Amino acid sequence: MKTAIIGAGIAGIASAIRLAAKGHDVTVFEANDYPGGKLSAFSVNGYRFDAGPSLFTMPQYVDELFALCGESAPDHFRYERMDTVCHYFWNDATQLRAWANPTDFARASEEALGVPAAAVTQFLQRSSTKYDLAGRTFLEKSLHKAATWLQWSVAKAMVVLPFYDMFSTMHQTHQRHFKGFPKMVQLFNRFATYNGSNPYKAPGMLTIIPHFEHNIGVFYPEGGMHAITTSLYELSLRQGVKYHFSTPINEILTKNNAVTGVKTAAGAEFAFDKVVSNMDVFYTYKKLLPHAQHPERILNQPKSTSALIFYWGIKKEFAELGLHNILFADDYEREFTLLEQGQVTHDPTIYINITSKYTPTDVPESGGENWFVMVNAPCHQGQDWSTLIPEIRKNTLEKISRILKTDLEPLIEAEEILEPREIERRTSSHLGALYGYSSNNLMAAFLRHPNFSGKIKGLHFVGGSVHPGGGIPLCLLSAKIMSENL
Ligand SMILES: Cc1cc2nc3c(=O)[nH]c(=O)nc-3n(C[C@H](O)[C@H](O)[C@H](O)COP(=O)(O)OP(=O)(O)OC[C@H]3O[C@@H](n4cnc5c(N)ncnc54)[C@H](O)[C@@H]3O)c2cc1C
């Protein structure tokens, strides 16, 4: 079976490994001259940066790929569980170190925010139960195959779902549980941004996400996040997968409603029995299948947020910061309302990730820290980014300087900026969305495109814009679901 994969994002590489392990003759076509898509890295003035994802959860989905090929993951890919999930900061000088261990986290929450420790442990326990009863089913299986709905675990999930905050938003769920503790509500609301959603709209079922961080853990790969890409890319090469880099595909060739191959931008045609698209599903239809029938309702669902990222080489070390840090906005609801209107608040929530806390060689020998500073931003809808970026940069610098009581700007000795238009240009992600489609309505899980086409035989889909959604673990699961049903 000859199979083409369009795109060497993490889902494309995982698909290549899975299909090669099933005996397919796999060729990957990638527009860039490097693998990994959003999961890439770069260096500037001696500072190394992971360009995209910084938070790594559910490492078992990476390990599984090595096991599938009869290899031992630790021989090629190692990671460590972090004892601290995140350092949280509020404008009024409140700080909270969120330990991974649920008991320690609950105790620290009580000390910093006054919330009873028992309420926190109970909430995390409920998050875990929800994931085991229903969440796992919805993430690990195709929701678009009759066989799924005939399984006992799925029937059970459907029965228990209404009792697990299916009909409340995340925010309402948190309000109910942590009434009178607005900072705790805000802290748990932030988990909606795991897939670029709005906690005031996303379903309460997404309250399974803290379970990933506090019960399963947050991990950091040796060599940085980019090691996920490089180790899986090398595994795929050992499996015999062939790559064509700098080779954008312009068309998926079809005949009698079945795929026959792909055509490159340079006009070369290649015959294939199966085609797996790791390109954003919106552009797969609009650019590669312009004459096919398009599932417009699915393609026009609300997109996830995008982001503005400042990569700063900072010539100082900050003991109060850890690997992951979040500086919250005062008015979180307004921040999300503005994002939906295509704007960024003057007091944004800021994510600072510093891999040199864990890997000192990520900075020059003279020392310092490599800051990945991310502000939630709307997708590109024609905003004037040349005016917006300097404004957001100024607000971001002022906020961090105030909270850390240090004038930050003079400490920046290297800088790069990534913004929504560039995210779209580099990865063909529609409007620069980080996670494909958001979960901003109660039916979102059912309104993602399936991992196969119901209209064109031999056409399959993986990656953040299709089921089960965005983020590294779900992209890896999309490859698993696709290959199990191919
Ligand atoms: C700034 C940022 C921060 C993030 N933070 C996190 C995080 O902390 N944790 C987390 O889990 N996730 C995070 N994410 C999301 C995560 O990066 C993505 O969900 C995931 O990497 C998407 O992988 P993918 O396989 O869908 O494809 P992508 O990474 O989008 O790659 C698609 C690939 O397909 C190629 N391609 C597209 N069209 C064509 C074509 N026609 N022909 C050939 N090649 C083509 C592109 O060049 C690209 O290489 C973040 C993303 C960004 C940008």
Ligand as a Chemical Component Dictionary entry (heavy atoms), coordinates in Angstrom:
data_LIG
# 
_chem_comp.id                   LIG 
_chem_comp.type                 NON-POLYMER 
_chem_comp.pdbx_formal_charge   0 
_chem_comp.three_letter_code    LIG 
# 
loop_
_chem_comp_atom.comp_id 
_chem_comp_atom.atom_id 
_chem_comp_atom.alt_atom_id 
_chem_comp_atom.type_symbol 
_chem_comp_atom.charge 
_chem_comp_atom.model_Cartn_x 
_chem_comp_atom.model_Cartn_y 
_chem_comp_atom.model_Cartn_z 
_chem_comp_atom.pdbx_ordinal 
LIG C1  C1  C 0 3.186  29.248 20.063 1  
LIG C2  C2  C 0 2.539  27.910 20.270 2  
LIG C3  C3  C 0 2.462  27.378 21.548 3  
LIG C4  C4  C 0 1.872  26.134 21.751 4  
LIG N1  N1  N 0 1.918  25.581 22.995 5  
LIG C5  C5  C 0 1.562  24.278 23.158 6  
LIG C6  C6  C 0 1.873  23.599 24.368 7  
LIG O1  O1  O 0 2.450  24.175 25.285 8  
LIG N2  N2  N 0 1.536  22.278 24.466 9  
LIG C7  C7  C 0 0.917  21.606 23.440 10 
LIG O2  O2  O 0 0.645  20.404 23.578 11 
LIG N3  N3  N 0 0.640  22.229 22.274 12 
LIG C8  C8  C 0 0.960  23.534 22.098 13 
LIG N4  N4  N 0 0.749  24.159 20.902 14 
LIG C9  C9  C 0 -0.041 23.473 19.871 15 
LIG C10 C10 C 0 0.774  22.434 19.124 16 
LIG O3  O3  O 0 1.971  23.008 18.696 17 
LIG C11 C11 C 0 -0.013 21.954 17.914 18 
LIG O4  O4  O 0 -1.316 21.513 18.290 19 
LIG C12 C12 C 0 0.686  20.828 17.188 20 
LIG O5  O5  O 0 2.086  20.986 17.145 21 
LIG C13 C13 C 0 0.104  20.780 15.784 22 
LIG O6  O6  O 0 0.669  19.736 15.071 23 
LIG P1  P1  P 0 0.085  19.289 13.681 24 
LIG O7  O7  O 0 0.623  17.943 13.385 25 
LIG O8  O8  O 0 -1.385 19.476 13.637 26 
LIG O9  O9  O 0 0.651  20.281 12.572 27 
LIG P2  P2  P 0 1.529  21.584 12.411 28 
LIG O10 O10 O 0 2.547  21.713 13.462 29 
LIG O11 O11 O 0 0.618  22.717 12.147 30 
LIG O12 O12 O 0 2.298  21.207 11.063 31 
LIG C14 C14 C 0 1.668  21.067 9.829  32 
LIG C15 C15 C 0 2.774  20.839 8.821  33 
LIG O13 O13 O 0 2.188  20.617 7.545  34 
LIG C16 C16 C 0 2.941  21.332 6.581  35 
LIG N5  N5  N 0 2.050  21.611 5.452  36 
LIG C17 C17 C 0 0.878  22.288 5.491  37 
LIG N6  N6  N 0 0.330  22.321 4.271  38 
LIG C18 C18 C 0 1.168  21.650 3.430  39 
LIG C19 C19 C 0 1.142  21.343 2.052  40 
LIG N7  N7  N 0 0.143  21.729 1.258  41 
LIG N8  N8  N 0 2.161  20.625 1.527  42 
LIG C20 C20 C 0 3.189  20.204 2.327  43 
LIG N9  N9  N 0 3.264  20.493 3.647  44 
LIG C21 C21 C 0 2.267  21.195 4.187  45 
LIG C22 C22 C 0 3.367  22.600 7.299  46 
LIG O14 O14 O 0 4.474  23.211 6.665  47 
LIG C23 C23 C 0 3.694  22.067 8.684  48 
LIG O15 O15 O 0 5.019  21.640 8.791  49 
LIG C24 C24 C 0 1.321  25.425 20.663 50 
LIG C25 C25 C 0 1.380  25.969 19.373 51 
LIG C26 C26 C 0 2.005  27.187 19.169 52 
LIG C27 C27 C 0 2.130  27.752 17.774 53 
# 
loop_
_chem_comp_bond.comp_id 
_chem_comp_bond.atom_id_1 
_chem_comp_bond.atom_id_2 
_chem_comp_bond.value_order 
_chem_comp_bond.pdbx_ordinal 
LIG C1  C2  SING 1  
LIG C2  C3  SING 2  
LIG C2  C26 DOUB 3  
LIG C3  C4  DOUB 4  
LIG C4  N1  SING 5  
LIG C4  C24 SING 6  
LIG N1  C5  DOUB 7  
LIG C5  C6  SING 8  
LIG C5  C8  SING 9  
LIG C6  O1  DOUB 10 
LIG C6  N2  SING 11 
LIG N2  C7  SING 12 
LIG C7  O2  DOUB 13 
LIG C7  N3  SING 14 
LIG N3  C8  DOUB 15 
LIG C8  N4  SING 16 
LIG N4  C9  SING 17 
LIG N4  C24 SING 18 
LIG C9  C10 SING 19 
LIG C10 O3  SING 20 
LIG C10 C11 SING 21 
LIG C11 O4  SING 22 
LIG C11 C12 SING 23 
LIG C12 O5  SING 24 
LIG C12 C13 SING 25 
LIG C13 O6  SING 26 
LIG O6  P1  SING 27 
LIG P1  O7  DOUB 28 
LIG P1  O8  SING 29 
LIG P1  O9  SING 30 
LIG O9  P2  SING 31 
LIG P2  O10 DOUB 32 
LIG P2  O11 SING 33 
LIG P2  O12 SING 34 
LIG O12 C14 SING 35 
LIG C14 C15 SING 36 
LIG C15 O13 SING 37 
LIG C15 C23 SING 38 
LIG O13 C16 SING 39 
LIG C16 N5  SING 40 
LIG C16 C22 SING 41 
LIG N5  C17 SING 42 
LIG N5  C21 SING 43 
LIG C17 N6  DOUB 44 
LIG N6  C18 SING 45 
LIG C18 C19 SING 46 
LIG C18 C21 DOUB 47 
LIG C19 N7  SING 48 
LIG C19 N8  DOUB 49 
LIG N8  C20 SING 50 
LIG C20 N9  DOUB 51 
LIG N9  C21 SING 52 
LIG C22 O14 SING 53 
LIG C22 C23 SING 54 
LIG C23 O15 SING 55 
LIG C24 C25 DOUB 56 
LIG C25 C26 SING 57 
LIG C26 C27 SING 58 
# 
